[in-house]
Amino acid sequence: MFVKPAPGRSVPNPERGFDLLPETGMIVPRTSYWLRRIADGDVSEGPVAATAAPAPPVEPPAVAEPTPAASPVPARSRASASKSQSPAATTAPATSEA
């Protein structure tokens, strides 16, 4: 449907990121938003003007591909790993039998 703002009105256009509807009018989809604007007197519906063109579709914002996250657990250093793996810590204490 073709709508144009009423004289002296600035009407946001939700299909175009809430940019204002041009004074010359624009072809818009028949949605509850535009039907309310007509009922409120903010816009008037009429025949398509010779200069009006359909509104180009709004491209959704590009979403970046997720990047693999680094491991949340830091790797242990060699020094701390060697301390926990020392032979004294892994062997049983020697017992003396007399």
C-alpha positions as CSV (number, residue, x, y, z in Angstrom):
1,M,0.0,0.0,0.0
2,F,1.1,3.6,-0.6
3,V,1.2,6.0,2.3
4,K,2.4,9.5,2.7
5,P,2.7,11.6,5.9
6,A,0.0,14.0,6.8
7,P,1.0,17.7,6.4
8,G,3.3,18.7,9.2
9,R,3.8,15.2,10.4
10,S,7.1,13.2,10.7
11,V,6.4,9.5,10.7
12,P,9.1,6.9,11.5
13,N,9.3,3.9,9.2
14,P,10.1,0.7,11.1
15,E,10.9,-1.2,7.9
16,R,13.8,1.3,7.3
17,G,15.3,1.4,10.7
18,F,12.9,4.1,11.9
19,D,14.1,6.6,9.3
20,L,11.3,9.1,8.6
21,L,8.8,8.4,5.9
22,P,9.6,10.7,2.9
23,E,7.2,13.6,2.2
24,T,6.6,12.1,-1.2
25,G,5.3,8.9,0.3
26,M,6.4,5.3,0.0
27,I,5.0,1.8,-0.7
28,V,4.9,0.0,2.6
29,P,3.6,-3.4,3.7
30,R,0.0,-3.6,5.1
31,T,0.9,-4.1,8.7
32,S,-0.8,-3.2,12.0
33,Y,1.7,-0.4,12.4
34,W,0.7,1.4,9.2
35,L,-3.0,0.7,9.7
36,R,-2.7,2.4,13.1
37,R,-0.9,5.4,11.5
38,I,-3.8,5.7,9.0
39,A,-6.4,5.4,11.8
40,D,-4.5,8.1,13.9
41,G,-4.3,10.4,10.9
42,D,-0.5,10.4,10.8
43,V,-0.4,9.2,7.2
44,S,-2.9,8.9,4.4
45,E,-3.3,6.0,2.1
46,G,-3.6,6.7,-1.6
47,P,-2.7,5.7,-5.1
48,V,0.9,5.2,-5.9
49,A,2.6,8.4,-7.0
50,A,4.5,8.4,-10.2
51,T,7.8,9.1,-8.4
52,A,7.2,6.4,-5.7
53,A,9.2,3.2,-5.8
54,P,8.9,0.2,-3.6
55,A,11.0,0.4,-0.5
56,P,14.1,-1.7,-0.9
57,P,14.4,-4.5,1.7
58,V,16.5,-3.7,4.8
59,E,19.4,-6.0,5.1
60,P,19.8,-7.4,8.6
61,P,23.2,-6.5,10.2
62,A,25.9,-9.0,9.4
63,V,26.8,-11.4,12.2
64,A,30.4,-12.2,12.7
65,E,31.3,-15.9,12.7
66,P,32.2,-17.1,16.2
67,T,35.9,-17.6,16.7
68,P,37.2,-20.6,18.6
69,A,37.9,-19.5,22.1
70,A,41.1,-20.3,23.9
71,S,41.0,-23.0,26.5
72,P,39.5,-21.6,29.7
73,V,42.0,-23.7,31.8
74,P,45.6,-22.6,31.4
75,A,48.2,-25.3,30.8
76,R,50.4,-26.2,33.7
77,S,54.0,-25.2,33.4
78,R,56.6,-27.8,33.2
79,A,58.1,-26.9,36.5
80,S,54.8,-27.4,38.4
81,A,54.1,-30.6,36.4
82,S,57.5,-32.1,37.3
83,K,57.1,-31.3,40.9
84,S,53.8,-33.2,41.2
85,Q,55.2,-36.1,39.3
86,S,58.5,-36.5,41.3
87,P,59.5,-40.1,42.0
88,A,59.5,-39.5,45.7
89,A,55.8,-38.5,45.6
90,T,54.8,-41.6,43.6
91,T,56.7,-44.4,45.4
92,A,55.8,-45.9,48.6
93,P,58.0,-45.2,51.6
94,A,60.6,-47.9,52.3
95,T,60.1,-49.9,55.4
96,S,62.9,-51.4,57.3
97,E,62.6,-55.0,58.5
98,A,64.9,-56.0,61.2
